[in-house]
Amino acid sequence: MDLLGSIMSKMEKPPTTTTQAQRDAKKKHLEEAKKMKEREKDMLLKFRQQAEEEIQKFMKDNALQKKPLAPMNEVQRSIVHDVAEVAGIVCHAFGEEGVDRHIMLFKKEYELTQEELAALRRGEEYDPLRAKEQAFQRDLAERLAEQEQRQKRPKKGSEPPAAFLQKRQHLFADDAAKRADVNSSFGVVASHLKTDKRSIEETLADIRAKKRRQKDDDDACASGS
């Protein structure tokens, strides 16, 4: 950069001049934006007052337990939610955004079921009688399925499967063989293998009789001598 260019770059540029018309236009724009903001604020305040009146009217009407409101935008719905919360009213939003999104009010004592809430979210009209019938049909189907499962289970006293009988016979055979081994190791003879079929009482009686005869024979020998 040459000397002249360096000097020219350090010099302050002349201030940008605006015409009176431009300044007036900018001022007018700011004033209009301020007025629009104030109008929006007044509209929202007025809408809140209307919402409060609507909810108060709903609370005083004993014949109504729920009430749908007209479709509204997101800002308006947030105001209604706030007013309803302060008043102790339950509210839910239903519908498609930008089409028919609206709020429905419910009194606290109203029993809002999950079935009704699901139907409203699907955009369907809730019918209590139809809902009870559907609940009955579901309960009936569950009972029939449970009964069918019980019927498939083997009953007590019924003939067991052949595989079970074979396994049971095998276990009993193994158990009998083990008992036979234990008895033989201790000198115990199975009852069906015994040659002496007398009972214990009969055996003891025979032993006592034998001892008496032996004693009588001994006494007879002693007296003879």
KEKE-3310 file (N, C-alpha, C; in steps of 0.2 Angstrom, whole numbers, plus 5000, padded with zeros to 4 digits):
npx = (5004:5003:5009:4999:4987:4988:4986:4973:4965:4966:4959:4943:4928:4915:4900:4885:4871:4854:4838:4824:4813:4816:4819:4806:4799:4804:4802:4788:4786:4791:4782:4770:4773:4774:4760:4754:4758:4753:4740:4739:4742:4731:4721:4723:4722:4708:4704:4707:4699:4687:4688:4689:4676:4669:4673:4669:4655:4653:4656:4646:4635:4626:4621:4630:4644:4655:4663:4665:4676:4678:4688:4705:4720:4738:4743:4731:4726:4735:4732:4719:4721:4729:4719:4710:4717:4719:4705:4703:4698:4698:4706:4708:4717:4711:4711:4717:4731:4730:4719:4707:4710:4706:4700:4693:4683:4682:4674:4679:4673:4669:4670:4683:4687:4700:4696:4687:4695:4704:4696:4692:4704:4706:4697:4684:4667:4662:4654:4645:4638:4641:4655:4654:4649:4659:4669:4663:4663:4677:4681:4674:4680:4693:4689:4685:4696:4704:4697:4698:4712:4713:4705:4714:4724:4730:4718:4716:4717:4715:4720:4738:4751:4759:4773:4776:4771:4780:4792:4789:4788:4801:4808:4803:4807:4821:4821:4817:4827:4837:4833:4833:4847:4852:4845:4850:4864:4863:4859:4845:4831:4819:4801:4794:4803:4806:4806:4800:4785:4779:4771:4778:4773:4768:4780:4787:4779:4781:4794:4794:4786:4794:4805:4798:4796:4809:4813:4804:4808:4821:4818:4812:4822:4830:4823:4821:4834)
npy = (4994:5011:5027:5037:5029:5024:5035:5039:5028:5030:5041:5047:5042:5051:5055:5045:5052:5054:5056:5067:5061:5047:5046:5049:5038:5027:5030:5029:5016:5010:5015:5009:4995:4995:4998:4987:4977:4981:4979:4966:4961:4967:4959:4946:4947:4950:4939:4930:4934:4931:4917:4914:4918:4909:4896:4898:4899:4886:4878:4882:4876:4863:4853:4850:4840:4839:4848:4853:4865:4879:4877:4882:4892:4888:4897:4902:4891:4888:4898:4894:4882:4887:4895:4885:4877:4885:4886:4873:4864:4850:4848:4843:4842:4840:4834:4839:4849:4865:4862:4857:4857:4857:4861:4851:4852:4845:4841:4839:4829:4821:4805:4801:4790:4779:4773:4782:4793:4788:4786:4799:4805:4798:4804:4800:4798:4796:4782:4777:4765:4757:4756:4749:4737:4733:4731:4721:4710:4709:4704:4692:4685:4684:4675:4664:4660:4657:4646:4637:4635:4628:4617:4610:4606:4591:4581:4577:4560:4555:4545:4543:4548:4536:4537:4543:4532:4522:4528:4529:4515:4511:4518:4513:4500:4501:4506:4495:4486:4492:4491:4477:4475:4481:4474:4461:4463:4465:4453:4451:4443:4443:4443:4435:4426:4418:4402:4398:4402:4406:4418:4431:4430:4417:4411:4415:4409:4395:4394:4396:4385:4375:4377:4374:4361:4356:4359:4351:4339:4339:4340:4328:4319:4322:4318:4304:4299)
npz = (5000:4996:5001:5000:5000:5013:5021:5017:5021:5035:5037:5043:5038:5030:5039:5037:5030:5033:5027:5031:5028:5029:5042:5048:5043:5049:5063:5062:5059:5071:5080:5076:5077:5091:5095:5089:5097:5109:5106:5104:5117:5124:5118:5121:5135:5136:5130:5141:5151:5145:5145:5159:5163:5155:5161:5174:5173:5168:5179:5188:5182:5186:5178:5169:5166:5159:5145:5129:5121:5109:5094:5095:5095:5100:5109:5115:5120:5130:5139:5143:5149:5160:5167:5170:5178:5189:5193:5197:5188:5177:5162:5145:5129:5112:5096:5079:5076:5071:5064:5071:5084:5101:5117:5131:5145:5161:5176:5192:5200:5190:5183:5173:5162:5156:5144:5139:5137:5128:5117:5114:5111:5099:5091:5092:5096:5113:5119:5133:5135:5125:5128:5140:5135:5126:5136:5143:5133:5132:5144:5145:5134:5140:5151:5144:5137:5148:5154:5143:5144:5156:5153:5145:5153:5162:5171:5188:5192:5180:5166:5166:5154:5143:5143:5155:5164:5160:5165:5178:5182:5179:5189:5201:5199:5200:5213:5220:5218:5224:5237:5239:5237:5249:5259:5257:5260:5274:5278:5277:5272:5259:5260:5251:5248:5259:5267:5278:5283:5294:5306:5316:5329:5330:5328:5340:5349:5346:5350:5364:5368:5364:5373:5385:5384:5383:5396:5404:5400:5405:5419:5420:5418:5429:5440:5438:5440)
capx = (5000:5007:5008:4992:4982:4988:4983:4966:4962:4965:4954:4936:4923:4910:4894:4880:4866:4847:4833:4819:4807:4818:4818:4799:4796:4807:4798:4781:4786:4791:4775:4765:4775:4772:4753:4752:4760:4748:4733:4739:4741:4724:4716:4725:4719:4701:4702:4708:4693:4681:4689:4687:4669:4666:4674:4664:4648:4653:4657:4640:4630:4626:4618:4635:4650:4660:4661:4670:4677:4679:4695:4709:4728:4742:4743:4724:4725:4739:4728:4713:4724:4731:4713:4706:4721:4717:4699:4702:4695:4702:4705:4713:4716:4710:4710:4723:4734:4729:4712:4701:4713:4702:4700:4687:4683:4679:4673:4684:4670:4668:4675:4685:4690:4705:4693:4684:4701:4707:4691:4692:4710:4705:4692:4678:4662:4662:4647:4646:4635:4646:4661:4653:4648:4666:4673:4661:4666:4684:4681:4671:4685:4698:4687:4684:4703:4707:4694:4701:4718:4711:4703:4720:4728:4728:4714:4718:4714:4715:4726:4744:4754:4763:4780:4776:4770:4786:4797:4788:4789:4808:4810:4801:4811:4827:4821:4816:4833:4842:4831:4836:4854:4853:4843:4855:4870:4862:4856:4838:4828:4813:4796:4792:4809:4806:4803:4796:4779:4775:4772:4782:4769:4768:4787:4789:4775:4784:4800:4792:4784:4800:4809:4795:4797:4815:4813:4801:4813:4827:4816:4810:4828:4833:4819:4823:4841)
capy = (5000:5017:5032:5040:5024:5023:5041:5039:5023:5032:5046:5046:5042:5056:5052:5044:5056:5051:5061:5067:5056:5041:5046:5049:5032:5023:5031:5027:5009:5008:5016:5004:4989:4995:4998:4980:4973:4982:4977:4958:4960:4968:4954:4940:4949:4950:4931:4927:4936:4927:4910:4914:4918:4902:4891:4899:4897:4878:4876:4883:4872:4856:4848:4848:4837:4840:4853:4855:4872:4880:4876:4888:4891:4886:4902:4903:4884:4888:4902:4891:4877:4890:4897:4879:4874:4889:4885:4866:4860:4846:4849:4840:4845:4834:4836:4840:4856:4869:4860:4857:4856:4861:4859:4849:4853:4840:4843:4835:4823:4817:4799:4801:4783:4778:4771:4788:4797:4785:4787:4806:4806:4795:4808:4796:4800:4791:4780:4773:4759:4753:4755:4743:4731:4731:4728:4714:4706:4707:4700:4686:4682:4682:4670:4658:4658:4654:4640:4633:4633:4623:4610:4607:4603:4584:4581:4572:4553:4553:4540:4546:4546:4530:4539:4544:4526:4519:4531:4527:4508:4511:4521:4508:4494:4503:4507:4488:4483:4495:4488:4470:4475:4483:4468:4456:4465:4465:4447:4451:4440:4446:4439:4430:4421:4414:4396:4398:4406:4408:4425:4432:4428:4410:4409:4415:4404:4389:4394:4395:4378:4371:4378:4371:4354:4355:4360:4346:4333:4340:4338:4321:4315:4323:4314:4297:4298)
capz = (5000:4995:5007:4999:5002:5020:5024:5015:5025:5042:5038:5045:5032:5031:5042:5033:5031:5032:5026:5036:5027:5031:5050:5050:5041:5055:5069:5061:5060:5078:5084:5073:5081:5098:5095:5088:5103:5114:5104:5105:5124:5126:5115:5126:5142:5135:5130:5147:5155:5143:5147:5166:5163:5153:5166:5180:5170:5168:5186:5191:5179:5189:5173:5165:5169:5154:5140:5124:5119:5102:5092:5097:5094:5105:5115:5118:5124:5136:5144:5146:5154:5166:5170:5172:5184:5195:5195:5199:5183:5173:5155:5140:5122:5107:5089:5075:5077:5065:5061:5075:5091:5105:5124:5134:5152:5165:5183:5196:5202:5184:5182:5167:5162:5151:5138:5136:5135:5122:5112:5112:5107:5092:5088:5092:5101:5118:5121:5139:5135:5120:5131:5144:5131:5124:5142:5145:5128:5133:5150:5143:5130:5144:5154:5140:5136:5154:5154:5138:5146:5162:5150:5142:5158:5164:5177:5193:5192:5173:5164:5164:5148:5143:5145:5163:5167:5159:5169:5185:5183:5180:5195:5206:5199:5203:5220:5223:5217:5229:5244:5239:5239:5256:5263:5257:5264:5281:5280:5277:5266:5257:5263:5246:5247:5265:5267:5284:5282:5301:5308:5322:5335:5329:5329:5347:5353:5345:5354:5371:5369:5364:5379:5390:5383:5385:5403:5406:5399:5410:5425:5421:5419:5436:5445:5437:5442)
cpx = (5004:5005:5001:4987:4982:4985:4975:4962:4961:4960:4947:4932:4917:4903:4889:4874:4859:4843:4828:4814:4809:4817:4811:4796:4798:4803:4791:4781:4787:4785:4770:4766:4773:4764:4751:4753:4755:4741:4733:4738:4734:4719:4717:4722:4711:4699:4703:4701:4687:4682:4687:4679:4666:4667:4670:4657:4648:4653:4650:4634:4630:4624:4624:4641:4656:4658:4666:4670:4678:4686:4699:4716:4731:4742:4737:4723:4729:4736:4723:4716:4726:4724:4710:4710:4719:4710:4698:4698:4700:4701:4710:4712:4716:4710:4717:4725:4733:4722:4707:4704:4709:4703:4693:4688:4680:4679:4677:4680:4668:4673:4677:4690:4696:4702:4690:4690:4704:4703:4691:4698:4710:4700:4685:4673:4661:4655:4648:4643:4639:4652:4660:4652:4655:4670:4670:4663:4673:4685:4679:4676:4691:4696:4687:4691:4706:4704:4697:4708:4718:4709:4709:4724:4726:4724:4717:4714:4713:4721:4732:4746:4758:4770:4781:4775:4777:4792:4796:4789:4797:4811:4809:4805:4818:4827:4820:4823:4838:4840:4834:4843:4855:4851:4848:4862:4869:4859:4849:4835:4821:4807:4794:4797:4809:4803:4799:4791:4776:4776:4776:4779:4769:4775:4789:4785:4778:4791:4799:4790:4790:4804:4805:4796:4804:4816:4810:4805:4818:4824:4814:4817:4831:4829:4820:4830:4841)
cpy = (5006:5022:5035:5036:5024:5029:5041:5034:5025:5038:5044:5047:5047:5052:5051:5048:5053:5057:5061:5062:5049:5040:5045:5042:5027:5024:5029:5019:5006:5009:5011:4997:4989:4995:4991:4976:4974:4979:4969:4957:4961:4962:4948:4941:4948:4942:4928:4928:4932:4919:4909:4914:4911:4897:4892:4897:4889:4876:4877:4879:4865:4851:4846:4845:4837:4845:4854:4862:4873:4879:4883:4887:4889:4891:4903:4896:4885:4893:4898:4885:4881:4892:4891:4876:4878:4888:4878:4862:4856:4847:4845:4842:4839:4838:4837:4848:4859:4868:4861:4855:4861:4858:4857:4850:4848:4842:4837:4828:4819:4811:4798:4794:4783:4776:4777:4792:4795:4787:4794:4808:4803:4799:4805:4799:4794:4789:4775:4766:4754:4752:4749:4737:4728:4728:4721:4709:4704:4703:4693:4682:4680:4675:4663:4655:4654:4647:4635:4630:4627:4617:4607:4604:4596:4585:4576:4566:4551:4549:4544:4544:4540:4531:4540:4537:4522:4521:4529:4520:4507:4513:4516:4502:4495:4503:4500:4485:4485:4492:4481:4470:4476:4477:4462:4457:4464:4458:4446:4448:4442:4441:4434:4425:4417:4408:4395:4404:4409:4415:4425:4429:4420:4407:4409:4410:4397:4388:4393:4388:4374:4371:4374:4363:4352:4355:4354:4339:4333:4338:4331:4317:4316:4319:4306:4295:4298)
cpz = (5000:5001:5006:5002:5009:5023:5023:5020:5032:5043:5039:5039:5034:5034:5036:5034:5029:5031:5031:5035:5029:5039:5052:5048:5047:5061:5068:5062:5067:5082:5082:5077:5088:5099:5094:5094:5108:5113:5106:5113:5126:5123:5119:5133:5141:5134:5136:5151:5152:5145:5155:5167:5161:5158:5172:5179:5170:5175:5190:5188:5182:5184:5169:5169:5165:5148:5135:5122:5112:5100:5093:5096:5100:5111:5119:5123:5131:5141:5147:5151:5161:5170:5174:5179:5190:5198:5198:5195:5179:5166:5151:5133:5117:5101:5086:5075:5070:5061:5065:5083:5096:5112:5127:5141:5155:5172:5187:5198:5196:5183:5175:5166:5156:5144:5135:5134:5129:5116:5109:5109:5100:5088:5087:5097:5106:5120:5127:5139:5130:5124:5136:5141:5129:5130:5144:5140:5130:5139:5149:5139:5135:5148:5150:5138:5142:5155:5149:5141:5152:5159:5147:5147:5160:5170:5181:5192:5185:5171:5162:5157:5149:5145:5152:5166:5166:5164:5176:5187:5183:5186:5201:5205:5201:5210:5224:5223:5222:5236:5244:5240:5246:5261:5263:5260:5271:5283:5280:5271:5265:5259:5258:5245:5253:5264:5273:5284:5289:5302:5314:5328:5335:5331:5337:5351:5352:5349:5361:5372:5368:5370:5385:5390:5385:5393:5406:5405:5404:5417:5426:5422:5426:5441:5444:5439:5450)
residu = (MET:ASP:LEU:LEU:GLY:SER:ILE:MET:SER:LYS:MET:GLU:LYS:PRO:PRO:THR:THR:THR:THR:GLN:ALA:GLN:ARG:ASP:ALA:LYS:LYS:LYS:HIS:LEU:GLU:GLU:ALA:LYS:LYS:MET:LYS:GLU:ARG:GLU:LYS:ASP:MET:LEU:LEU:LYS:PHE:ARG:GLN:GLN:ALA:GLU:GLU:GLU:ILE:GLN:LYS:PHE:MET:LYS:ASP:ASN:ALA:LEU:GLN:LYS:LYS:PRO:LEU:ALA:PRO:MET:ASN:GLU:VAL:GLN:ARG:SER:ILE:VAL:HIS:ASP:VAL:ALA:GLU:VAL:ALA:GLY:ILE:VAL:CYS:HIS:ALA:PHE:GLY:GLU:GLU:GLY:VAL:ASP:ARG:HIS:ILE:MET:LEU:PHE:LYS:LYS:GLU:TYR:GLU:LEU:THR:GLN:GLU:GLU:LEU:ALA:ALA:LEU:ARG:ARG:GLY:GLU:GLU:TYR:ASP:PRO:LEU:ARG:ALA:LYS:GLU:GLN:ALA:PHE:GLN:ARG:ASP:LEU:ALA:GLU:ARG:LEU:ALA:GLU:GLN:GLU:GLN:ARG:GLN:LYS:ARG:PRO:LYS:LYS:GLY:SER:GLU:PRO:PRO:ALA:ALA:PHE:LEU:GLN:LYS:ARG:GLN:HIS:LEU:PHE:ALA:ASP:ASP:ALA:ALA:LYS:ARG:ALA:ASP:VAL:ASN:SER:SER:PHE:GLY:VAL:VAL:ALA:SER:HIS:LEU:LYS:THR:ASP:LYS:ARG:SER:ILE:GLU:GLU:THR:LEU:ALA:ASP:ILE:ARG:ALA:LYS:LYS:ARG:ARG:GLN:LYS:ASP:ASP:ASP:ASP:ALA:CYS:ALA:SER:GLY:SER)
# end
